Amino acid sequence: MSSALLVIDMQNGFVHPEGSLPSLGMGMPDIDRVIAENAAVIAAARAVRMPVIYTRSVFRPGMVDLPMRMEGLLPPHFELLERGSWDADIHAALTPEVGEAVIDKNRYDAFLNTPLEQVLRTLGVSSVLVTGTVTSICVESTVRSGYMRDFDMHVASDCVAGALGQHEASLSIMGAAFANVLPWREAMAALTASTETISA
């Protein structure tokens, strides 16, 4: 069994205090701790040669590919996460290394209309450990979609962030039906032990 770490949308626009959504008062609680935990799990994955894959929510100038429901949440003519902008970049504390895949998407589900599944299949991945933002939106959408594609999904409960109430409810829902939800150190230990057992 091969595993990969999937880091969802840890972009300036979502998690940096000067990013577009925090500047609108839509920042997430405890985000500094979540960034630090993501940095730690990424380092741990690299240390055991587990592939690290990133996703970015990015939109064309003019937001012509923005999901319809998101339009109602933003001020008129407000642009965020524009392709190629600082806002759309991965947070500097979590910068991808050369050779690590970065999957751009314009919908919550990171599998929808992207090469994510192809990348995972090419790497021989069957188990996916998910971190990132937002827990109840892009994280949960991607976890459900991965589960329906027969990937063994895991969610690092200490590496995801979202609105209070929604965050906790989403972790509960994912844990009940779609994924193993546990702290990243426990998840990494289990996935690494599983890989070693099969290799032996």
C-alpha positions in Angstrom: 0.0 0.0 0.0 1.5 3.4 -1.0 0.4 6.6 0.6 0.5 10.3 -0.3 0.1 13.5 1.6 -2.5 15.9 0.1 -2.3 19.5 1.3 -5.4 21.4 0.3 -5.5 25.1 -0.4 -3.0 26.3 2.2 -2.8 29.6 0.3 -2.1 33.2 1.3 -5.7 34.1 0.3 -7.0 31.7 2.9 -4.5 31.5 5.7 -2.2 34.6 5.6 -3.5 37.6 7.7 -3.1 39.9 4.7 -4.9 37.4 2.3 -8.1 38.2 0.6 -10.5 36.3 2.8 -8.9 37.2 6.2 -8.9 40.8 5.1 -12.7 40.5 4.8 -13.0 39.1 8.3 -13.2 35.5 7.0 -10.1 34.2 8.6 -10.1 30.8 10.4 -9.5 30.2 14.1 -6.2 28.8 15.3 -4.7 29.1 11.8 -1.1 29.8 13.0 -1.1 26.4 14.8 -2.6 24.7 11.8 0.1 26.1 9.5 2.8 24.9 12.0 1.3 21.4 12.1 1.1 21.3 8.3 4.8 22.3 8.1 5.5 19.4 10.5 3.6 16.8 8.7 5.0 17.9 5.3 8.5 17.5 6.8 7.7 14.1 8.2 6.3 12.9 4.8 9.4 14.1 3.0 11.6 12.3 5.5 9.9 8.9 4.7 9.7 9.7 1.0 5.9 9.9 1.0 4.8 12.0 -2.0 3.5 15.5 -1.1 0.8 16.9 -3.4 -0.6 20.4 -3.1 -3.8 21.9 -4.4 -4.6 25.5 -5.1 -7.9 27.2 -5.6 -7.2 29.6 -8.5 -9.5 31.7 -10.7 -9.1 33.6 -14.0 -9.0 37.4 -14.0 -12.6 38.7 -13.6 -13.5 35.6 -11.6 -15.3 34.2 -14.6 -14.9 30.6 -13.3 -15.9 31.4 -9.7 -18.5 29.0 -8.2 -21.9 30.7 -8.3 -22.6 30.5 -4.6 -19.2 32.1 -3.8 -20.2 35.2 -5.7 -22.9 36.0 -3.1 -20.3 35.9 -0.3 -18.0 38.5 -1.8 -18.3 42.3 -2.2 -19.0 43.4 -5.8 -16.0 43.2 -8.1 -13.9 41.7 -5.4 -11.2 39.4 -6.8 -9.4 36.7 -4.9 -7.0 33.8 -5.6 -6.3 35.1 -9.1 -4.0 32.7 -11.0 -0.4 33.8 -10.7 -1.0 36.2 -7.8 0.5 36.3 -4.3 -2.9 35.6 -3.0 -3.1 32.3 -4.8 0.4 31.2 -3.8 1.0 28.5 -1.2 1.9 30.0 2.2 5.7 30.6 2.4 6.0 28.2 5.5 4.7 25.4 3.3 6.4 26.0 0.0 6.4 23.0 -2.4 9.8 21.5 -3.2 10.9 20.9 -6.8 9.2 17.9 -8.2 6.2 18.0 -5.8 2.9 18.2 -7.7 0.7 21.3 -7.4 -2.8 20.8 -8.7 -4.8 23.9 -9.6 -8.6 23.7 -9.3 -11.6 26.0 -9.5 -14.1 23.9 -7.6 -14.2 22.6 -4.0 -13.5 19.0 -5.0 -9.8 18.6 -5.9 -10.6 15.6 -8.1 -13.1 17.5 -10.3 -11.7 18.4 -13.7 -8.1 18.1 -12.5 -5.3 15.5 -13.0 -5.3 14.6 -9.3 -6.6 11.1 -9.7 -4.2 10.4 -12.6 -1.2 11.7 -10.5 -2.2 9.4 -7.5 -2.7 6.4 -9.8 0.6 7.0 -11.5 2.4 7.1 -8.1 0.7 3.9 -7.1 -1.1 5.6 -4.2 -4.0 3.8 -2.5 -4.1 5.8 0.8 -4.3 9.6 1.0 -3.7 11.7 4.1 -5.5 15.0 3.8 -4.7 18.3 5.4 -5.6 21.9 4.7 -8.5 24.3 4.4 -11.5 24.7 4.6 -12.5 21.6 6.6 -16.2 21.6 5.7 -15.8 22.8 2.1 -12.7 21.8 0.0 -11.4 19.3 2.5 -14.6 17.4 3.0 -15.6 17.7 -0.7 -12.2 16.1 -1.7 -12.3 13.4 0.9 -15.8 12.3 -0.2 -14.7 12.3 -3.8 -11.6 10.3 -3.0 -13.6 7.8 -1.1 -16.0 7.3 -4.0 -12.9 6.6 -6.2 -11.9 3.8 -3.8 -8.9 5.6 -2.2 -8.4 4.9 1.5 -8.9 8.4 2.9 -7.4 9.8 6.1 -7.8 13.3 7.6 -5.2 14.8 9.9 -7.6 16.4 12.5 -4.9 18.7 13.8 -3.9 19.9 10.3 -7.2 21.2 9.0 -9.0 24.5 9.7 -12.5 25.9 9.3 -15.2 27.9 10.9 -16.1 26.9 14.5 -19.0 24.5 14.6 -18.7 23.6 10.9 -15.2 22.4 11.4 -16.1 20.0 14.2 -19.3 18.8 12.4 -17.3 18.1 9.3 -14.7 16.0 11.1 -17.5 14.0 12.7 -19.2 13.4 9.4 -16.0 12.4 7.6 -15.0 10.1 10.4 -18.4 8.4 10.4 -18.5 7.5 6.8 -15.6 8.6 4.5 -12.2 8.6 6.3 -10.1 7.8 9.3 -9.9 11.1 11.2 -7.0 11.3 13.7 -4.0 13.5 14.6 -1.3 13.5 11.9 1.3 11.7 14.0 -1.0 8.8 14.5 -2.0 8.7 10.9 1.6 8.8 9.7 2.6 6.0 12.1 -0.3 3.8 10.9 0.4 4.5 7.2 4.1 4.0 7.5 3.6 0.7 9.4 1.2 -0.5 6.8 3.6 0.3 4.0 6.5 -1.5 5.8 4.3 -4.6 6.5 3.4 -4.9 2.8 7.0 -4.3 1.7 8.2 -7.1 4.0 
